[in-house]
Amino acid sequence: MPRNTDEKFNKNKTRPSFKRRLFVYLFNTLLVCALFLAGYVTVIYLRMPSLDSILHETRAPAIMFMDKNGNEIRSSGRIMGSPVSVKSLPPHVWQAIVSIEDKRFFEHGPIDNRGILRAVFVNLFRGHFAAGGSTITQQTAKNIFLSRDKKISRKVQEVILSYWLENRFDKNQILDLYMNRVSLVGGLRGIDAAAHMMFQKSANKLSLAESAQIAAMLKAPTTYSPLKNPEKNIARAKTVLTEMVRQGYITIDQGRAAVRELAPAKPTPDTNLHRYWTDFVLDEVQSRIGTMNTDLYVYTTVDAGLQERIAAVLSNKVGGYQGAVVAMSHDGAIRAMSGGSDYQSTQFNRVTAARQPGSAFKPVVYLVALENGLMPDSYVNDSPFAIGDYNPKNYNAKYYGDITLATAFAKSVNSVPLKLTEIYGIDSVLDMAGRLGVGTKLRREYSTVLGASEMSLMDLTNIYAVIWNNGESVRPYSITKITDASGNILYERNPSDPITVLSADTVNHMSELLADVVAPGGTGHRAAAAGVLGGKTGTSNDNRDAWFVGATKNLVIGVWLGNDDFTPMSDKITGGTIPAEIFHDIVVGRK
C-alpha cells in the first residue's frame, strides 16, 4: 500500500504544469505554422518568374511613321510609350503621380506599414474597401512581374518582389520603372503612351493640368479616363492638384491656374485614314532595312492635311462603288494615298491594283505623234478604224471627220490614236511607255493603245508626272529617311540625277492638249478649277473602270473608280463624271 502511494506521489510530482503544457503546445503549433509558412513562401519563391528576364523583356520593334513635316501620323507595333525618367520629365509630371499614389514613397521601405494601418482603419470605418495601402514599389512589382489574379500567393510574391526591387534599385529608378510599365489605355503601357493617346503629345511636354489628369487615371484607368469619363477625371485631377499643394510640390496659385486648364481629352485622330499609306510604306521599310531589331522612325513624304482631305472626299463621293486616289509632287514624292473609301471594311489597296486604264493611256500615243512632228493644230481624221477583227467604236459611236489633234484628244476619240499607232508603229508606243516608266508589262497589241493592258493607278499617275516634271524621269518615292530611336540614320534617300525623257517642245504641246481636256467642251471639264493645269479622263470597256489624272502647279493627282469584282458600273459613270469631280473637290478644298 505505501508503495502505491509513493508511485502516485512520484507521478504527480513529475507531471508538467498546465501552463507549461500550454506553452509547449503553442510553441509547437507556432513552429509548425512557421515551418509551413516558410515552406509556402519558399514554394512561391521557386515558382516566381525569372526576375532579370522579365525586367529586361524584349518586344517586337515598333515603327513610328512621320509625315513630311516630321510629325508622327501613326505607329505600328507600339505597346509601350517612349522611355521616360524622373530626370528627363518636367518635375510636375512625376510629382503628380507620387502625391496621389504614394506620398511617402521616398521615406518608407518596400512596404508602408503606416499606410497599411491607415487603409485598414478607413476600410473598417466605411464598411467597404475604400482605400489601399500598396506602395509604388508594390504596384511596380505587380505591373512588371505578376498577373492580376486576386490570390494570396500573388500578394506574397508582390511583397517578395518589392523587397527585391528596393534592394536592387534606388527610388528614382523604381519610379521610372513604374511610369514606363503602368497600363492606362487600351493595352498600351507607360505614361508616355497615355500622353500620346489622351493629349497627342509626349510625356515630357505635359502641362501641370495634363499631368494631374494622367495621375488621376492611376486609381482606375477606365473609370477616371479623361476620354470616357471626363467629369470623374477632372474631379480626381483636382484632388491630385490639392495634394500637390499640400505636399509642397506646387504653390496654391499654380494649383488654381492648373484647375482652370482641366478639360476633357480629345480623341486621337482616326489613324485608319493613314493605314493604306503606312501599309504601303511598311513594305518599302522592310525591303530597305530587312530584319528589324530596333524601334524605327520612318520619315515619309506624305502631307497629312492632304491625306485627310482626300480620305474625306473619297468617302463622300464614291457612293456604292470603290475608289482610290494617289497624289504626288511633280518629281515623284508621294504626298497622299487612299487605297479605298474605308480601310476598316477592306484593307485592299487599289492604288497598286492593276486595272484597265482606258483612254487615260492615250497621252502615250499622242506623245509619239508630237515627237514625230505633229502639232496640236495638225489635222487628223476621225472615222471608223479596223485592223483584222479589231474594230473599236468611238464613245456613243459618233465620228467627227477631219479634226485637229487637240480636238481629238479633248474629245477622247478612239480612232485617231489607233490610226496614229498604225502610222508610227506599235513598237514606238511601247517604247514611249517604257521611257515613261510603265512599258514592261504592256501587251504588244492595238487594244493596248486604248488602255486594254492593265496597270496600276500609281503607274498611270507616274506617266503624267513625267509630263508635268518638264519631261524629266520620275520615280515615285515615299521615304526620305529611316532612323533608330537614338536618331542614327539607317537609310536616307539619295536621288540620282533625272533623265530627260521628253523634249521641251513635246512637253509644251502635250501640256496644251491636257489643258484642253478640262476646258469647256472637254471630257474633263468637271475637274476645272483655279490652278488646275490640265488632265485626262479614262473609261474602260462596259464602264468597269473610270479614271481621271490631273495636275496643279505642285501636284499630280490620279483617281480611280470601279467595282472590286470587275462588274460594270452605271452607264453614266465615266472618267469625266465622279473621278473628275473627286479631283476637283480635292483641289478646291486644298489650302
C-alpha positions in Angstrom: 0.0 0.0 0.0 2.7 2.5 0.8 4.4 1.5 -2.4 1.4 2.5 -4.5 1.2 5.8 -2.6 4.8 6.5 -3.4 4.3 5.8 -7.1 1.3 8.1 -7.2 3.2 10.8 -5.4 6.2 10.5 -7.8 3.9 10.5 -10.8 2.2 13.8 -9.7 5.5 15.3 -8.8 7.0 14.8 -12.4 3.9 15.8 -14.5 4.3 19.3 -16.1 2.0 22.1 -15.1 -0.9 23.2 -17.2 0.9 26.4 -18.2 3.9 24.6 -19.3 1.9 22.2 -21.3 0.1 25.1 -22.9 3.3 26.8 -23.7 4.8 23.7 -25.3 1.6 23.2 -27.3 1.6 26.8 -28.6 5.3 26.7 -29.3 4.9 23.6 -31.3 1.9 25.0 -33.1 3.7 28.2 -34.0 6.8 26.2 -35.1 4.7 24.1 -37.4 2.9 27.2 -38.7 6.3 28.9 -39.2 7.7 25.9 -41.0 4.5 25.7 -43.1 4.7 29.4 -43.9 8.4 29.2 -44.7 7.7 26.3 -46.9 4.8 28.0 -48.6 6.9 31.2 -49.2 9.7 29.0 -50.5 7.4 27.2 -52.9 6.0 30.5 -54.1 9.5 31.9 -54.5 10.7 28.9 -56.5 7.7 29.4 -58.8 8.4 33.0 -59.4 9.4 34.0 -62.9 13.0 34.9 -63.8 13.2 38.5 -62.5 16.0 39.7 -64.7 14.5 38.2 -67.9 11.2 39.9 -67.3 12.7 43.1 -66.2 14.6 43.2 -69.4 11.9 41.7 -71.6 12.2 42.2 -75.3 9.3 43.2 -77.5 8.8 43.4 -81.2 10.2 46.7 -82.6 7.8 49.5 -83.1 7.6 51.7 -86.2 6.7 55.3 -86.0 5.6 56.9 -89.3 6.2 60.6 -89.7 4.8 63.0 -92.2 6.8 65.3 -94.5 7.0 67.8 -91.6 8.3 65.3 -89.1 5.1 64.9 -87.2 4.0 61.4 -86.2 0.9 60.2 -88.1 0.7 56.6 -86.9 2.7 53.9 -85.1 2.8 50.2 -85.7 3.6 47.6 -83.1 4.0 50.2 -80.3 2.8 48.6 -77.0 4.9 51.0 -74.8 5.5 54.7 -74.9 8.9 56.1 -75.3 11.1 55.6 -72.1 10.8 58.4 -69.5 12.6 59.0 -66.3 12.5 61.3 -63.3 15.5 63.1 -64.7 14.0 63.7 -68.2 10.5 64.7 -67.3 9.3 68.0 -66.0 9.1 67.6 -62.2 5.4 68.2 -62.1 4.7 65.0 -64.1 6.2 62.6 -61.6 5.3 64.7 -58.6 1.6 64.4 -59.6 2.0 60.6 -59.5 3.8 60.4 -56.2 1.4 62.9 -54.5 -1.7 60.9 -55.2 -0.3 57.3 -55.3 2.3 57.2 -52.5 3.1 60.5 -50.9 5.7 58.9 -48.5 7.3 57.0 -51.3 10.8 58.5 -50.7 10.5 57.9 -47.0 9.3 54.3 -46.4 10.7 51.0 -47.4 9.1 48.4 -49.8 6.1 48.3 -47.6 4.4 51.3 -46.0 3.3 50.0 -42.6 1.7 53.3 -41.7 -0.2 53.3 -45.0 -1.4 49.8 -44.5 -2.8 50.6 -41.0 -4.4 53.8 -42.3 -6.1 51.8 -45.1 -7.3 49.2 -42.6 -9.0 51.8 -40.4 -10.5 53.6 -43.3 -12.0 50.4 -44.8 -13.3 49.3 -41.4 -14.9 52.7 -40.7 -16.6 52.9 -44.1 -17.6 49.2 -44.2 -16.2 48.5 -47.6 -12.9 48.6 -49.5 -12.3 52.4 -50.0 -8.5 52.7 -49.6 -5.5 50.7 -50.5 -2.1 50.5 -48.8 0.1 49.4 -51.8 3.2 51.4 -52.3 4.5 52.4 -55.8 7.2 49.7 -55.3 4.4 47.1 -54.8 2.5 48.4 -57.8 5.7 48.3 -59.9 6.2 44.7 -58.8 2.7 43.8 -59.8 2.8 45.7 -63.1 6.0 44.2 -64.3 6.0 40.6 -63.0 2.6 39.4 -61.8 -0.8 38.7 -63.1 -3.9 40.5 -61.8 -5.3 37.3 -60.1 -6.5 38.1 -56.6 -4.8 35.3 -54.8 -2.8 35.1 -51.6 0.1 33.7 -53.4 0.2 36.7 -55.8 0.2 39.1 -52.8 3.1 37.1 -51.2 5.1 37.3 -54.5 4.3 41.0 -54.6 5.9 41.6 -51.2 8.9 39.4 -52.0 9.4 41.3 -55.3 9.0 44.7 -53.6 12.0 43.9 -51.3 14.0 42.6 -54.3 13.3 45.8 -56.2 14.3 48.1 -53.4 17.4 46.1 -52.8 18.4 46.4 -56.4 17.2 49.9 -57.5 17.1 53.3 -55.9 13.7 55.1 -55.5 14.1 57.1 -58.7 14.8 54.0 -60.8 11.7 52.3 -59.3 9.6 55.3 -60.1 11.0 55.2 -63.7 10.0 51.5 -63.9 6.5 52.3 -62.7 6.0 55.2 -65.1 7.2 53.2 -68.1 5.2 50.0 -67.3 1.9 51.1 -65.8 -1.1 50.3 -68.1 -3.5 53.2 -68.6 -5.0 52.9 -72.1 -6.1 50.0 -74.3 -3.3 47.6 -73.8 -0.6 50.3 -74.1 1.9 50.7 -71.3 3.6 53.8 -69.8 2.6 57.3 -69.2 4.1 58.4 -72.5 1.7 56.2 -74.4 -1.2 57.6 -72.3 0.0 61.2 -73.1 0.0 60.5 -76.8 -3.4 58.8 -76.6 -5.0 61.4 -74.4 -3.3 64.7 -75.4 -1.4 63.9 -78.6 1.9 64.8 -77.1 4.8 63.1 -75.4 5.0 62.9 -71.6 7.9 65.4 -71.4 5.5 68.0 -72.9 2.6 67.5 -70.4 1.4 70.6 -68.6 0.7 70.6 -64.9 -3.1 70.2 -65.6 -2.5 67.3 -68.0 -0.1 65.6 -65.6 -2.8 65.7 -62.9 -5.2 64.2 -65.4 -2.8 61.3 -66.2 -2.2 60.8 -62.5 -5.9 60.8 -61.8 -6.2 57.7 -64.1 -3.9 55.6 -61.9 -6.6 54.6 -59.4 -8.8 53.1 -62.1 -7.9 53.9 -65.7 -11.3 53.3 -67.3 -13.3 54.9 -64.5 -11.1 58.0 -64.5 -10.3 58.3 -68.2 -10.4 61.9 -69.5 -11.8 60.4 -72.7 -14.6 58.1 -71.4 -15.4 59.8 -68.1 -14.1 63.4 -68.3 -16.1 64.7 -65.3 -14.8 62.0 -63.0 -11.3 62.5 -64.3 -11.4 66.3 -63.8 -12.8 65.8 -60.2 -10.0 63.5 -59.3 -7.4 65.7 -61.1 -8.5 68.5 -58.7 -7.7 66.1 -55.8 -4.3 65.5 -57.3 -3.6 69.2 -57.6 -4.8 69.7 -54.0 -2.4 67.0 -52.8 0.5 68.6 -54.7 -0.2 71.9 -53.0 -0.4 70.2 -49.5 2.8 68.3 -50.1 4.7 71.5 -51.3 5.2 70.5 -54.9 3.4 73.5 -56.3 2.0 76.7 -54.9 -1.7 77.3 -54.4 -1.6 79.8 -57.3 -0.1 77.2 -59.6 -2.8 74.7 -58.5 -5.6 77.2 -59.2 -4.2 78.0 -62.6 -4.0 74.3 -63.4 -7.6 73.7 -62.3 -8.8 76.3 -64.8 -7.0 74.4 -67.6 -8.5 71.0 -66.8 -10.6 69.8 -69.8 -11.9 66.6 -71.4 -9.2 64.9 -73.6 -9.8 65.0 -77.3 -9.9 61.6 -79.1 -6.8 60.8 -81.1 -7.3 61.4 -84.9 -8.6 58.4 -86.8 -5.3 56.8 -87.9 -7.2 54.5 -90.3 -7.1 57.2 -92.9 -3.4 56.8 -93.0 -3.4 53.0 -93.0 -3.3 52.4 -96.8 -0.3 54.7 -96.8 1.5 53.2 -93.8 0.9 49.7 -95.1 2.4 50.7 -98.4 5.4 52.4 -96.8 5.9 49.4 -94.5 6.7 47.2 -97.5 9.4 49.6 -98.5 10.8 49.8 -95.0 11.2 46.0 -94.9 12.9 46.0 -98.3 15.3 48.7 -97.1 16.0 47.5 -93.6 15.3 43.8 -93.7 15.0 42.3 -90.2 14.0 45.0 -87.7 15.6 44.7 -84.2 15.1 48.2 -83.0 12.4 50.8 -83.0 12.3 52.8 -86.2 11.3 56.3 -87.1 10.2 56.4 -90.8 10.2 59.9 -92.3 7.8 59.8 -95.2 6.7 62.2 -97.9 3.1 62.3 -97.0 1.2 65.5 -96.5 -1.1 64.7 -93.5 -3.5 67.6 -94.4 -3.9 66.5 -98.0 -4.3 62.9 -96.8 -7.2 63.8 -94.6 -8.8 65.8 -97.3 -8.5 63.0 -99.9 -9.9 60.5 -97.5 -12.9 62.7 -96.7 -13.7 63.5 -100.4 -13.3 59.9 -101.4 -15.7 58.5 -98.7 -18.3 61.1 -99.7 -18.2 60.7 -103.5 -17.8 57.0 -104.3 -21.3 56.0 -103.4 -21.8 52.3 -103.7 -18.5 51.8 -105.7 -14.9 51.6 -104.6 -12.3 54.3 -105.3 -8.7 55.2 -104.9 -6.6 58.3 -105.1 -2.8 59.0 -105.2 -1.2 62.4 -105.2 2.5 63.0 -105.8 4.7 66.0 -106.4 5.9 66.5 -110.0 9.2 64.9 -109.1 7.5 61.8 -107.6 7.3 62.4 -103.9 4.0 60.7 -102.9 2.0 63.2 -100.9 -1.1 61.2 -100.2 -2.6 57.8 -100.9 -6.0 56.4 -100.2 -6.5 52.8 -101.5 -10.2 52.7 -100.7 -13.1 54.5 -99.2 -13.0 52.6 -95.8 -9.9 50.8 -94.5 -11.9 49.1 -91.8 -14.1 47.4 -94.4 -11.3 46.4 -96.7 -7.6 46.7 -96.5 -7.0 46.0 -100.2 -5.0 48.9 -101.7 -6.5 49.8 -105.1 -3.7 52.3 -105.8 -1.4 49.4 -106.5 -4.0 47.1 -108.2 -3.8 46.5 -111.9 -6.9 47.7 -113.9 -7.5 48.8 -117.5 -6.8 52.5 -117.8 -8.9 53.0 -120.9 -8.4 56.4 -122.6 -6.2 57.6 -119.8 -3.4 55.7 -121.6 -3.8 57.8 -124.9 -1.3 60.5 -124.0 1.4 57.9 -124.6 0.3 57.6 -128.2 -0.1 61.4 -128.7 3.5 61.9 -127.3 4.8 59.7 -130.1 2.9 61.8 -132.7 4.1 65.0 -131.2 7.7 63.8 -131.3 7.3 62.9 -134.9 6.3 66.4 -135.9 2.5 66.7 -135.4 1.3 69.8 -133.7 -1.9 70.4 -131.6 -3.5 72.2 -134.5 -2.5 69.5 -137.1 -5.5 67.8 -138.7 -6.2 64.1 -138.3 -9.2 62.1 -139.5 -11.7 60.7 -137.1 -13.5 57.8 -138.8 -14.2 54.1 -138.2 -11.0 52.0 -137.8 -10.4 48.3 -138.1 -7.4 46.0 -138.2 -8.3 42.4 -138.6 -11.2 41.5 -136.2 -10.4 44.5 -134.0 -12.8 47.4 -134.8 -13.5 49.5 -131.7 -16.0 52.3 -131.9 -15.9 55.8 -130.5 -17.9 56.6 -127.4 -21.6 56.8 -128.5 -20.4 55.7 -132.0 -20.1 59.3 -133.0 -17.4 60.4 -135.5 -16.2 64.0 -136.3 -14.3 63.6 -139.6 -11.3 65.9 -140.1 -10.4 67.5 -136.7 -7.3 68.9 -135.1 -5.1 66.7 -132.9 -6.2 68.9 -129.9 -9.9 68.3 -130.6 -9.4 64.6 -131.0 -7.5 64.5 -127.7 -10.1 66.7 -125.8 -13.0 64.6 -127.0 -11.0 61.3 -126.4 -12.0 59.8 -129.7 -10.7 56.2 -130.2 -10.0 56.1 -133.9 -7.3 58.8 -134.0 -4.8 57.2 -131.6 -5.3 53.8 -133.4 -4.5 55.4 -136.7 -1.5 57.2 -135.2 -0.3 53.8 -134.0 -0.7 52.4 -137.4 1.4 55.2 -138.8 4.2 55.2 -136.2 4.1 51.5 -135.2 3.0 49.7 -132.0 6.7 49.4 -131.0 7.0 53.2 -130.9 4.1 53.4 -128.5 5.5 50.6 -126.2 8.9 52.3 -126.3 7.4 55.6 -125.2 5.6 53.8 -122.4 8.9 52.3 -121.3 10.6 55.7 -121.3 7.7 56.9 -119.1 8.3 54.0 -116.7 5.4 51.6 -117.5 6.3 49.7 -120.6 7.4 46.4 -119.3 4.0 44.8 -118.6 2.1 46.1 -121.7 0.8 43.7 -124.3 2.0 44.2 -127.9 -1.4 44.7 -129.5 -3.6 47.5 -130.7 -6.0 47.2 -127.8 -3.2 48.5 -125.6 -3.5 51.8 -127.3 -7.0 52.2 -125.9 -5.9 51.1 -122.5 -6.7 47.4 -122.5 -3.4 46.4 -120.9 -3.7 46.6 -117.1 -1.7 49.0 -115.0 -2.0 50.4 -111.5 -3.2 53.9 -110.6 0.4 54.5 -109.3 1.9 53.7 -112.7 -0.7 55.7 -114.6 -0.1 58.7 -112.5 3.6 58.4 -112.9 3.2 58.8 -116.7 1.6 62.2 -116.2 4.1 63.2 -113.6 6.9 62.9 -116.2 5.0 65.3 -118.5 4.5 67.9 -115.7 8.0 67.4 -114.5 9.3 69.1 -117.6 9.8 65.8 -119.4 12.3 64.5 -116.8 12.1 60.9 -115.5 10.1 60.3 -112.3 10.4 57.5 -109.9 7.7 57.7 -107.2 9.2 57.6 -103.6 7.6 57.5 -100.2 10.5 57.6 -97.7 13.2 60.3 -97.2 15.0 58.6 -94.3 14.7 56.0 -91.6 16.4 56.3 -88.1 16.5 54.3 -85.0 15.3 55.6 -81.6 18.7 57.3 -81.0 18.5 59.2 -84.2 21.1 57.1 -86.1 20.3 57.2 -89.8 19.7 53.7 -91.1 18.6 54.8 -94.6 18.5 58.1 -96.4 17.2 58.8 -99.9 20.0 59.7 -102.3 18.2 60.5 -105.6 20.1 60.1 -108.8 20.1 62.8 -111.4 16.9 62.7 -113.5 17.0 61.7 -117.2 15.4 63.9 -119.8 12.7 61.7 -121.3 10.7 64.3 -123.4 11.9 67.4 -125.2 10.7 70.8 -124.1 8.6 71.3 -127.3 6.9 67.9 -126.8 6.1 68.8 -123.2 4.7 72.1 -124.1 2.5 70.7 -126.8 1.3 67.9 -124.6 0.5 70.3 -121.8 -1.6 72.3 -124.2 -3.6 69.1 -125.1 -4.1 68.3 -121.4 -5.3 71.8 -120.7 -8.0 71.5 -123.4 -9.4 68.4 -121.7 -10.5 70.4 -118.6 -11.7 73.4 -120.7 -15.4 73.8 -121.6 -16.3 71.0 -124.0 -13.5 68.7 -122.9 -14.3 65.4 -121.3 -12.7 66.5 -118.1 -14.4 69.9 -117.7 -15.9 68.9 -114.3 -12.3 68.9 -112.9 -11.7 72.5 -113.9 -10.7 74.8 -111.0 -8.4 77.7 -110.3 -4.8 76.4 -110.5 -5.6 73.2 -112.5 -3.1 72.8 -115.3 -4.9 70.0 -117.2 -5.9 66.4 -117.0 -7.2 63.4 -118.8 -10.2 61.1 -118.4 -10.3 57.3 -119.0 -13.1 54.7 -119.1 -12.6 51.0 -119.7 -15.0 48.7 -121.6 -18.5 48.5 -120.2 -17.7 51.2 -117.6 -15.8 48.8 -115.4 -13.1 51.4 -114.6 -13.3 55.2 -114.6 -10.2 57.4 -114.2 -9.1 60.9 -114.1 -5.5 62.2 -113.8 -4.8 65.9 -113.5 -2.3 68.4 -112.1 -1.8 71.6 -110.3 1.4 73.5 -110.1 2.5 71.3 -107.2 0.7 68.0 -107.5 -0.2 65.3 -109.9 -3.4 63.5 -108.7 -4.7 60.2 -110.0 -8.3 59.0 -109.3 -9.9 55.6 -110.0 -13.5 54.4 -109.5 -14.9 51.0 -110.0 -16.0 47.7 -108.5 -13.6 45.2 -107.0 -15.3 42.3 -108.7 -14.9 44.0 -112.1 -18.7 44.2 -112.7 -19.8 47.2 -114.8 -20.8 50.5 -113.2 -23.8 52.5 -114.3 -23.6 53.6 -118.0 -23.4 57.2 -116.8 -20.1 56.7 -114.8 -17.1 57.7 -116.9 -13.8 59.3 -116.0 -15.3 62.7 -116.7 -18.0 62.3 -114.0 -17.3 61.2 -110.5 -13.5 60.8 -110.8 -13.2 64.3 -112.3 -15.4 65.6 -109.5 -13.3 63.9 -106.9 -10.2 65.6 -108.4 -12.0 69.0 -108.4 -13.1 68.7 -104.8 -9.6 67.7 -103.6 -8.1 70.7 -105.4 -10.7 73.2 -104.3 -10.6 72.0 -100.7 -6.8 72.2 -100.5 -5.5 75.2 -98.6 
